[in-house]
Amino acid sequence: MKAFLAAVAAMVVITVAAPYALDQIGFSAADSGSGSAVRLD
């Protein structure tokens, strides 16, 4: 039961922290959808 609760807590932390971390390193949707390499045809 302890392992299950630890896994759920880890999932919550990762789920909350992932958008902020990805935004900081440049993997946000706005960063990947804009730039000189994006075709707008």
C-alpha positions as CSV (number, residue, x, y, z in Angstrom):
1,M,0.0,0.0,0.0
2,K,2.9,2.4,0.7
3,A,4.4,1.8,-2.7
4,F,1.0,2.6,-4.3
5,L,0.6,5.8,-2.4
6,A,4.2,6.8,-3.2
7,A,3.5,6.1,-6.9
8,V,0.3,8.2,-6.9
9,A,2.2,11.1,-5.1
10,A,5.0,10.9,-7.7
11,M,2.4,11.0,-10.5
12,V,0.8,14.1,-9.0
13,V,4.1,15.9,-8.6
14,I,5.2,15.0,-12.2
15,T,1.8,16.1,-13.6
16,V,1.9,19.4,-11.8
17,A,5.6,20.2,-12.5
18,A,5.8,19.0,-16.1
19,P,4.2,22.0,-17.9
20,Y,6.4,24.4,-16.0
21,A,9.6,22.5,-16.6
22,L,8.8,22.0,-20.3
23,D,8.1,25.6,-20.7
24,Q,11.4,26.6,-19.2
25,I,13.4,24.4,-21.5
26,G,11.6,25.4,-24.6
27,F,9.2,22.5,-25.3
28,S,6.0,24.5,-25.0
29,A,3.3,24.4,-27.7
30,A,3.9,28.0,-28.5
31,D,7.7,27.5,-29.0
32,S,7.3,24.4,-31.1
33,G,4.5,25.9,-33.3
34,S,6.4,29.1,-34.2
35,G,9.8,29.9,-35.7
36,S,11.6,29.9,-39.0
37,A,11.3,26.2,-39.5
38,V,7.4,26.1,-39.4
39,R,5.6,26.0,-42.8
40,L,2.4,28.0,-43.0
41,D,1.2,26.8,-46.4
